[in-house]
Amino acid sequence: MFRIIICLLLLTLCLFSVSDVYAAPETPPKREQASMVDSFLSGLEAETPKQAVELWILGVKNRSGAVQYATLSPNLKQKTRYQFEKRSWGTGQSSPWVDNVRIIKEEKISDNKVKYTIEYDLLTSNWKWDKKGQKVITVEKNPNRITPHWYITEITTKYNEWEAFTPAEIVIR
């Protein structure tokens, strides 16, 4: 949890440093900015499969595509980067929003692969849907790293006409 808080603080600092309103008179070169972003993303590497899911959920609840993107596998990052950028790294919508997210099932597929089923409510300022939303998130261990690092390789969601979906999700009707 401490690592997540530190990473979110770093993201805030990065965002303020590239904003015209808060930028110093001389902004860093693009290469330096890219290095800061890479550092931020590597700081969000999950040490456990559950941590990867919890971090992705935090990104969904805060509508932060950058945090969601940081939890994805290299393959999913490659497939979805343009969509995240096109949305200016924001996801979700003003209403309804996702709340009360809980893991209802954890299924260990192998030592390097775990599937989580999450359930959540969709809320508005004056309404709560009776039907729960549900996603199945597959998390795998990065085989190319010495230190454990887990990332999301698939997100499957049951379709709901009122819900906004993130670029990395496969929506099933």
N, C-alpha and C positions, 0 to 999 in steps of 0.2 A: 504494500500500500504506500509506503514511504517513497518507493521508487516511482510510482505513478504520480504522486504529488510533485516530486522534483521534476519529472518530465513535463508535467502540465505547466509548471512555473517556467521551465525553459521555453516551452512553446509560446507562452505569453510574452516572454522577453523577445523571442524571435519575431513575433507578430508586430510588437511595438517598434522594433528596430527597423522594420521595412516599411512602416507606415509613414506617409508624407507628413502627417500631423506631428508624430513623435520622433521623427528621424533627426539625427544630428545633421548639421549643415552638409557634411560630406558622408554620403551613404557608401557602405562597403561594396566592392565589386561583386558582380553576379557570381563569380567563382566562390567567393567567401560566403555569400548567402547560401549557395548550394551546399557548401561544406557544413554550415550551421544546420540546415535541414537534414542532411545525412546523419549528423550527430544526434539530432532530435529523434529521428526514426530508429537509430540503433539503440538509443536509450530506452525505447519502449519494447525491446525484445522480451518476450514472456519467458519466464523460467519454468513455468508449469503449463500444462494444457488449460487448466481452469483459469489461470491468470490471463491467458490470451483471450478467452471468451469474456471474462469480466471487463477487460480493457476495451474490447470491441463494443460491449454493451454500454460502457461509459461514453464512448464516442457516439453511439446512437442516441442516447438520452440527451447528450449535449449538442447533437447535430453537427459533430465535428468529423468531417470526412478525413481529415489528416490523421486523427487518432485511429479511426477505423482502418484506414489504408496501412498504417504502421503495423497492424496485426496480421496482415495478409501474407500469403506465400508469394515468392517471387513471380510465379506464374499468374496468380490472381492480380498482383500489382501491375504486371505488364498488360493484362487484359482490360483493366479498369481505370488506369491512370487518366486517360483522356476524359473519361466520363466524370471523374472527380474534379479534374481541372476545369471542365466545362461548367460545372456547378460552383466554381470558385471554392471548392473544398467544403461546401456546406451540404448537408443532407437533411432529410426529413421535411417537415412542413410545419406551419404554425399550429394547425389543428386538423385532426387529432394528433396527439403525441403519444409516445411509448412511455409507460410507467409501470411500476410494480413488477419489474422483470425478475424472474426466478428460474433457476435451473431445476427442472423436474425429473431429468433422467441423465445419467452418465453411463455410457457404454464403452468399455475398453475393448477396442478391436484388436490391438496388438500393443507391444511395448512402445511403439512409436506412433500410435494412432488412437484417438479417442473421439467419440461422438457425444455431443451434448444436445439435449432437447431443452429449449427454453420456452417459457410461456410468459405472457405479459398482457397488460391491459392497454386499451386505447382510450384516452381521455380527451375531453375538451373542457372549457371552463364551466360548462353547464350540463355535460353529458358523459356517461361512462357506458361503453358498449358492453352488453352482457356476454357476447362471444369473446373468448380469449384469443389473442394472436399466438402463433407458434412458429418457431424456427428450429431447424436441426443444423448444428454447426459442427463440422469436422475439423479437428485440429491434429496436426502432425508435427513430429519432431524433425528439425532440420538435420539431415544426415551429413551435411558438409561442415559441421561446426564441432569443435572440441568441447565447448561449454554448451550445456543444454539450452536450446532455443526452440520454442514452439510457435507455430503460426497456423493461421486458418487457411484451409485448402478448399473448403466448400461451405456455402450457406444456402440452405433450402428453406423456402418460406411458403406457407399456405396463403393463397391469394385472399385479399380482403379489399374490396373496392375503395375503401376510405383510407387505407394505409399507404404511406410513402415508403418506397423500397430503396435500399442503397445500391450503388452500382455493382457490388460484388455478389448480390443475391440472385439465386435461381428461383423464380416464382412459379409455383405449381397451382394450376387452376383446378 
